[in-house]
Amino acid sequence: MPAATYRSPVPERLWERIRDEFNLPALEQVRERFSAVHEDPAPVMRQLVRVFIDEGTYCPGFQFRPDLSLYPVVVGLFERAMELRIPHNYFALWMMVPCTGLRGARPVDLRENGSASPLLAALERTFAGPA
């Protein structure tokens, strides 16, 4: 994906795609759910991918396993994205679009494969350029 994509506003249809495919709950909804199962939800709340749409803050559902725990691969990718200073919304966009560094696969479709290495390399190539 051209780097210019990550300098333009994120298309509205992306949020619709995330909502349709994975859900896109408001941050407060997620906080309430975590408070019901965690004595102290703050540590897991700090690991969440958040996106900012209009005046709201939302949590893309692609980061949640069916039991509402977080996919470790997504947590690791997001930590690296924050180190690279990638804005949250662009990280969500990157997760949802086909990536040439992943042979045209979407990163989100590889989150359950266990190995974060190819995803981390693709993330770094996309946003940091060649090493």
C-alpha positions as CSV (number, residue, x, y, z in Angstrom):
1,M,0.0,0.0,0.0
2,P,1.4,3.4,-0.9
3,A,2.7,5.4,2.0
4,A,0.5,8.3,0.9
5,T,-2.5,6.2,2.1
6,Y,-1.2,6.7,5.6
7,R,-1.1,10.5,5.3
8,S,-4.6,10.8,4.1
9,P,-7.7,10.8,6.2
10,V,-8.9,7.2,7.0
11,P,-11.9,6.4,4.8
12,E,-15.2,6.2,6.6
13,R,-15.9,2.9,4.9
14,L,-13.0,1.3,6.9
15,W,-14.9,1.9,10.2
16,E,-18.0,0.3,8.6
17,R,-15.9,-2.7,7.5
18,I,-14.4,-3.2,10.9
19,R,-17.9,-2.8,12.5
20,D,-19.4,-5.3,10.1
21,E,-16.6,-7.9,10.2
22,F,-15.4,-7.7,13.8
23,N,-17.5,-5.2,15.8
24,L,-16.4,-1.7,16.9
25,P,-17.5,-1.1,20.5
26,A,-17.1,2.2,22.2
27,L,-14.2,2.4,24.7
28,E,-16.6,2.8,27.6
29,Q,-18.4,-0.5,26.6
30,V,-15.1,-2.3,26.6
31,R,-14.1,-0.8,30.0
32,E,-17.5,-2.0,31.5
33,R,-16.9,-5.6,30.1
34,F,-13.4,-5.7,31.4
35,S,-14.4,-4.4,34.8
36,A,-16.9,-7.3,35.1
37,V,-14.1,-9.9,34.6
38,H,-10.9,-8.1,35.9
39,E,-10.4,-6.8,39.4
40,D,-8.2,-4.1,37.9
41,P,-8.9,-3.6,34.2
42,A,-6.3,-0.8,33.8
43,P,-3.4,-3.0,32.6
44,V,-5.4,-4.6,29.8
45,M,-7.0,-1.2,29.0
46,R,-3.6,0.2,28.3
47,Q,-2.9,-2.5,25.7
48,L,-6.0,-1.7,23.6
49,V,-5.9,-0.5,20.1
50,R,-8.2,2.5,20.0
51,V,-9.5,4.5,17.1
52,F,-10.8,8.0,17.1
53,I,-13.9,8.7,15.0
54,D,-15.5,12.1,15.1
55,E,-15.8,12.7,18.9
56,G,-15.8,9.1,20.0
57,T,-13.1,6.5,21.0
58,Y,-13.7,2.9,19.8
59,C,-11.9,-0.4,20.1
60,P,-11.7,-2.5,16.9
61,G,-13.0,-6.0,17.5
62,F,-10.2,-7.6,15.6
63,Q,-8.0,-7.4,18.7
64,F,-10.4,-9.5,20.8
65,R,-10.6,-13.3,21.0
66,P,-14.0,-14.9,21.5
67,D,-13.4,-14.9,25.3
68,L,-12.6,-11.1,25.2
69,S,-8.9,-11.7,25.9
70,L,-6.6,-9.9,23.5
71,Y,-4.8,-11.6,20.7
72,P,-1.1,-11.6,21.8
73,V,0.0,-11.0,18.2
74,V,-2.1,-7.8,17.9
75,V,-0.9,-6.6,21.3
76,G,2.7,-7.0,20.1
77,L,2.1,-5.3,16.8
78,F,0.4,-2.4,18.5
79,E,3.2,-2.0,20.9
80,R,5.7,-1.8,18.0
81,A,3.3,0.6,16.2
82,M,3.4,2.9,19.2
83,E,7.2,2.7,19.3
84,L,7.2,3.7,15.6
85,R,4.8,6.5,16.5
86,I,2.1,5.2,14.1
87,P,-1.2,6.9,14.8
88,H,-3.9,4.5,16.1
89,N,-6.2,5.0,13.2
90,Y,-3.5,4.2,10.6
91,F,-2.5,1.1,12.5
92,A,-6.2,-0.1,12.3
93,L,-6.2,0.7,8.6
94,W,-2.9,-1.3,8.1
95,M,-4.5,-4.3,9.9
96,M,-7.4,-4.3,7.5
97,V,-5.9,-3.8,4.0
98,P,-3.9,-6.3,1.9
99,C,-0.2,-5.9,2.5
100,T,2.4,-6.6,-0.2
101,G,4.9,-7.7,2.5
102,L,2.5,-10.4,3.4
103,R,1.9,-11.7,-0.1
104,G,-1.3,-9.7,-0.4
105,A,-2.8,-11.0,2.9
106,R,-4.4,-8.7,5.4
107,P,-2.5,-8.5,8.7
108,V,-5.8,-9.1,10.5
109,D,-6.2,-12.5,8.8
110,L,-2.8,-13.6,10.1
111,R,-3.3,-12.7,13.8
112,E,-4.1,-16.3,14.8
113,N,-1.1,-17.9,13.0
114,G,1.1,-17.7,16.2
115,S,4.1,-16.0,14.7
116,A,4.4,-12.2,14.9
117,S,7.7,-12.0,13.0
118,P,6.3,-11.7,9.5
119,L,3.7,-9.2,10.7
120,L,6.3,-7.1,12.6
121,A,8.6,-7.1,9.5
122,A,5.7,-6.0,7.3
123,L,4.6,-3.3,9.7
124,E,8.2,-1.9,9.9
125,R,8.6,-2.0,6.1
126,T,5.3,-0.2,5.6
127,F,5.9,2.6,8.2
128,A,9.6,2.8,8.9
129,G,11.0,2.1,5.5
130,P,13.9,-0.2,4.8
131,A,16.2,-0.9,7.7
